[in-house]
Amino acid sequence: MQVQRLMARGYSARDFHLRVSRAEIGRYLGMSLETISRTFPAFGLQRLLDVNE
C-alpha cells in the first residue's frame, strides 16, 4: 500500500503537502475555481485540510 511506502520513507501516514493551485485542482476535478474557493474554507472549518497560501 502507498501508506506503508510513505511511512517507510519517514513521511506521515496522515499529512502531506500538495503543491498545486486551486485552479489546477478545479481543472482536475472538472469544477470551477469559484467552487473550489468556496469549498476550501468549509473543509478548513471541518479540519479536513489546512490551506497555506
N, C-alpha and C positions, 0 to 999 in steps of 0.2 A: 504494500500500500504506500501511497505517497507520504502519508503522515510519518510512517516509520523511517522513510528515507530522509525527511526533513529533520527529524529528531536525531538520527544517526550523525547528521552533519552539524548538530548543535543548534538548530533552529527551533523555534517554538512550534508546538503542535496546534496552537490556537491563533497566534498572532502573526501577521505578515504585512509587509509593505507592498502596496500595489501602486506603482508609479505610472498611472495613466490619467488623462484629463477626464473631466465629466463628459466632454463632447465625445471622446473616444469610447467611453462606457456606453453612452447613448447610441452611438452608431453600432456598436457590437450587439446591443440588446434590441435594436430597432425602436428605440424610444427617443423622444425629443429631449434636447438639452434642458428645456424648462421642466419636464417631468423628472429628470434626474436631479435637477437643482432643488425641486420641492421634496423629493424623496429622501435625499441625504440628511437633512436636518431631522426628519422624522426617525430615521434609522439611528441617528446620533442620540436622540432622546430615549430610545429603547436600548441604548448601549450595544447596538449591533455592529456599529463601526465608529471610528474616530477619524475625522477628516482634518488633515493638516494642510493648509493651503500655503 
